Amino acid sequence: MKITLKYFPFLLLLFSVSLNAQEIKAELNKEFKRQEKVSYILDYPKNSKGNVPLIVFLHGSGERGNDLEMVKAHSPFTYKNLIKEPVAILAPQCPANTWWDTVTIFNLIKEIQEKYNIDTSRIYLTGLSMGGWGTWKLAMEHPELFAAVAPVCAPSDRVMEANIGQFKNLPVKIFHGGNDDIVSPINSINMYQAIKKVNPNVSLTIFPDDNHNSWDSTYSDPKFYEWMLSQKKN
C-alpha cells in the first residue's frame, strides 16, 4: 500500500484522536418541569347526586386551533340525548399544527378528577381520526385509568402494536369506515388482530358504506353508550 506523504499528518491526527477517545457510561436522572396548557369544554350534569361517569373525547385534526366550540363537532355532544344516565363529557382542544400531547391530557383528566365528583371506576376514552390515534396512545400509556376505550377511524403505529400487552385487560371497541380513503381501515384491522391475541374483550366494527366519516355511525347508536357505560373497573 502506497501512502502519499501529503496525507500523512492527517493520518497521524486520526490515530491520535482514536487513542484519546473515551467511552462514558452514565445516567440522566433529573426532574424536568413543563408548563401544561390546554383549553377544554366540560359538560357536567346539574344537580347530580354522587359521583358521575366521565367520557373523554378527543377530536380530529379539523377541530384544532382556538375556537373551542369546534370540539363539539362530530362528537358525543351531538347525541347527548341518547345517553340514559347523567354523565360528564370532557373535550379538550388540540392546538393548531400539533398532534395530541397525551401527557397533558392525562394531567387534565387527573385535574378534573380532583375538582369534580367523578366516578374513577367509570372513566371512558374515545376519539376520532387524529383523536383516535390519541385514544390508542393514551390508553397504551395509562390503561389503568380507563374502564373502556373506543377509537374511531384511527391511525395506529408500530409503537402501539409493539406494546399490545397494555390493552390486555381493557375493554375495546374499534370502529372504521370500509371506504375510508384518509386513514386506511387496515390500521384498525391490524390493531384488532393484535389485541385479540391477548384480550378477548375487543371488537371491530367496519361500516362498509362509510368513508372517513364513521363517527356519525358510531356516536349515533344508543348501543354504543349502553356498552360503554356498562363497563366498570374492578
Phi and psi in degrees as a GROMACS rama.xvg file:
@    title "Ramachandran Plot"
@    xaxis  label "Phi"
@    yaxis  label "Psi"
@TYPE xy
-101.126  124.95  LYS-2
-108.122  120.335  ILE-3
-71.3519  133.629  THR-4
-62.7931  -29.3948  LEU-5
-68.2935  -19.3431  LYS-6
-93.4304  -4.53587  TYR-7
-63.7721  -43.9137  PHE-8
-59.3064  -36.3465  PRO-9
-65.0514  -39.6754  PHE-10
-65.4284  -38.2436  LEU-11
-64.1705  -37.5295  LEU-12
-63.8097  -45.9409  LEU-13
-60.1434  -41.4868  LEU-14
-64.3484  -38.3318  PHE-15
-67.1639  -40.9437  SER-16
-62.8025  -43.0658  VAL-17
-64.7938  -33.0042  SER-18
-71.9119  -29.9515  LEU-19
-90.2268  -6.7416  ASN-20
-68.95  149.848  ALA-21
-136.039  146.664  GLN-22
-96.8047  121.811  GLU-23
-109.496  124.458  ILE-24
-111.999  123.25  LYS-25
-150.949  -177.39  ALA-26
-142.08  132.942  GLU-27
-89.7389  119.31  LEU-28
-137.394  85.5044  ASN-29
-146.03  139.304  LYS-30
-85.3396  125.565  GLU-31
-107.468  126.386  PHE-32
-87.7439  143.231  LYS-33
-137.803  148.082  ARG-34
-85.3807  127.657  GLN-35
-102.362  122.846  GLU-36
-144.963  120.124  LYS-37
-155.353  135.191  VAL-38
-85.7731  151.573  SER-39
-157.678  160.831  TYR-40
-114.344  132.174  ILE-41
-118.62  116.027  LEU-42
-94.3879  107.654  ASP-43
-116.282  129.637  TYR-44
-65.5188  136.304  PRO-45
-76.5939  147.86  LYS-46
55.596  29.8967  ASN-47
-75.7109  143.892  SER-48
-105.119  122.984  LYS-49
79.7813  -166.623  GLY-50
-79.943  146.914  ASN-51
-119.092  152.044  VAL-52
-66.8377  157.21  PRO-53
-125.713  123.63  LEU-54
-102.818  120.098  ILE-55
-97.9565  125.614  VAL-56
-118.608  129.051  PHE-57
-111.631  119.314  LEU-58
-76.1803  176.08  HIS-59
-91.1107  -178.149  GLY-60
-64.8462  -27.8707  SER-61
-70.3361  -13.7817  GLY-62
-105.296  11.2745  GLU-63
-69.5865  161.13  ARG-64
126.067  -143.216  GLY-65
-128.772  12.2342  ASN-66
-94.0792  96.5258  ASP-67
-64.8935  -26.0451  LEU-68
-62.999  -22.7647  GLU-69
-63.4224  -26.0582  MET-70
-66.3142  -18.2558  VAL-71
-85.8323  -9.97821  LYS-72
-70.3413  143.472  ALA-73
56.2419  39.6037  HIS-74
-135.598  173.817  SER-75
-60.4274  -18.5786  PRO-76
-56.4235  -37.4295  PHE-77
-64.0676  -27.1979  THR-78
-118.179  29.8088  TYR-79
-57.733  -29.4519  LYS-80
-66.068  -15.0757  ASN-81
-84.172  -12.399  LEU-82
-88.3459  121.193  ILE-83
-90.7467  3.9462  LYS-84
-142.385  160.162  GLU-85
-62.7936  126.939  PRO-86
-138.23  155.885  VAL-87
-99.4602  139.187  ALA-88
-119.96  122.971  ILE-89
-110.337  123.681  LEU-90
-130.961  97.3503  ALA-91
-75.6908  165.14  PRO-92
-117.909  127.831  GLN-93
-77.5214  133.005  CYS-94
-61.7822  157.16  PRO-95
-59.511  143.991  ALA-96
63.259  23.718  ASN-97
-132.688  170.389  THR-98
-109.871  172.638  TRP-99
-61.9501  129.545  TRP-100
-93.2101  101.242  ASP-101
-71.3051  -21.1875  THR-102
-65.0951  -45.0999  VAL-103
-63.777  -42.8055  THR-104
-66.8725  -38.4277  ILE-105
-59.7269  -46.3145  PHE-106
-66.0978  -33.3561  ASN-107
-63.8911  -45.448  LEU-108
-60.4691  -42.7716  ILE-109
-63.5033  -36.4984  LYS-110
-65.658  -42.2611  GLU-111
-63.772  -39.4708  ILE-112
-58.2873  -39.2027  GLN-113
-74.6912  -33.0516  GLU-114
-88.0276  -25.3549  LYS-115
-127.857  164.638  TYR-116
-82.7241  86.4936  ASN-117
-106.637  133.808  ILE-118
-76.6705  103.793  ASP-119
-68.4757  -13.0066  THR-120
-86.9221  -2.90695  SER-121
-136.237  62.2717  ARG-122
-108.212  126.941  ILE-123
-121.427  151.651  TYR-124
-131.708  128.984  LEU-125
-146.145  156.432  THR-126
-168.908  159.959  GLY-127
-120.71  143.956  LEU-128
53.122  -116.784  SER-129
-57.1048  -35.6208  MET-130
-70.698  -26.2866  GLY-131
-68.104  -38.7793  GLY-132
-61.556  -43.6073  TRP-133
-62.1658  -34.8599  GLY-134
-63.1295  -48.3762  THR-135
-57.9372  -46.6247  TRP-136
-67.3124  -46.1249  LYS-137
-67.2461  -39.0884  LEU-138
-66.3999  -35.8598  ALA-139
-64.8963  -39.187  MET-140
-78.4087  -31.9714  GLU-141
-138.741  62.9442  HIS-142
-63.9178  -23.9734  PRO-143
-68.6326  -15.7495  GLU-144
-82.3542  -26.3452  LEU-145
-112.357  146.534  PHE-146
-87.7291  -23.0849  ALA-147
-168.386  154.027  ALA-148
-135.018  152.09  VAL-149
-145.428  91.1422  ALA-150
-77.2353  140.7  PRO-151
-123.359  128.877  VAL-152
40.6703  50.8965  CYS-153
-97.1694  134.499  ALA-154
-69.2069  152.729  PRO-155
-132.005  170.817  SER-156
-142.79  175.565  ASP-157
-70.2035  -26.0766  ARG-158
-63.6732  -42.5935  VAL-159
-64.1407  -44.9319  MET-160
-66.0316  -30.836  GLU-161
-75.2817  -19.4158  ALA-162
-113.951  36.9462  ASN-163
-64.2991  -23.3059  ILE-164
-62.3839  -20.8888  GLY-165
-63.6969  -20.3004  GLN-166
-99.358  8.14098  PHE-167
-67.4795  -25.9509  LYS-168
-112.166  17.319  ASN-169
-114.16  119.929  LEU-170
-61.642  128.177  PRO-171
-133.274  130.563  VAL-172
-120.636  129.535  LYS-173
-114.384  138.123  ILE-174
-130.852  141.804  PHE-175
-158.093  152.075  HIS-176
-87.0394  134.224  GLY-177
-66.7888  -24.2922  GLY-178
-105.309  20.7435  ASN-179
-64.3003  116.846  ASP-180
-105.862  9.12132  ASP-181
-102.563  -51.9278  ILE-182
-122.656  112.678  VAL-183
-60.2916  138.466  SER-184
-61.8048  -13.7304  PRO-185
-61.1956  -26.6355  ILE-186
-58.7718  -48.2744  ASN-187
-72.3093  -36.3188  SER-188
-62.5124  -44.091  ILE-189
-62.7667  -42.8472  ASN-190
-66.9338  -40.5159  MET-191
-60.5873  -48.1446  TYR-192
-63.5279  -36.225  GLN-193
-71.2375  -46.2246  ALA-194
-66.2179  -35.3914  ILE-195
-57.423  -27.7392  LYS-196
-69.5113  -24.8804  LYS-197
-118.446  -9.25892  VAL-198
-147.932  110.331  ASN-199
-74.1457  -12.7561  PRO-200
-91.5896  53.4717  ASN-201
-136.563  143.04  VAL-202
-139.034  155.238  SER-203
-126.631  126.265  LEU-204
-114.79  119.414  THR-205
-105.061  119.918  ILE-206
-87.7133  105.7  PHE-207
-62.5147  -27.6556  PRO-208
-98.0388  -3.04785  ASP-209
-85.6373  144.216  ASP-210
-92.1543  -135.169  ASN-211
-65.5041  -29.3217  HIS-212
-79.5581  86.9506  ASN-213
-107.722  1.93393  SER-214
-72.9088  -34.4214  TRP-215
-64.6752  -42.8979  ASP-216
-63.7367  -32.7384  SER-217
-76.0365  -55.6575  THR-218
-79.2758  -11.821  TYR-219
-90.456  1.04694  SER-220
-96.5948  115.52  ASP-221
-57.1658  -29.2765  PRO-222
-66.2769  -25.1094  LYS-223
-60.5968  -47.3807  PHE-224
-72.7055  -34.396  TYR-225
-61.296  -46.2703  GLU-226
-61.8822  -50.1308  TRP-227
-59.6062  -48.9631  MET-228
-75.1457  -11.0483  LEU-229
-82.5319  -13.1894  SER-230
-84.3242  138.527  GLN-231
-147.643  134.003  LYS-232
-70.9639  143.045  LYS-233
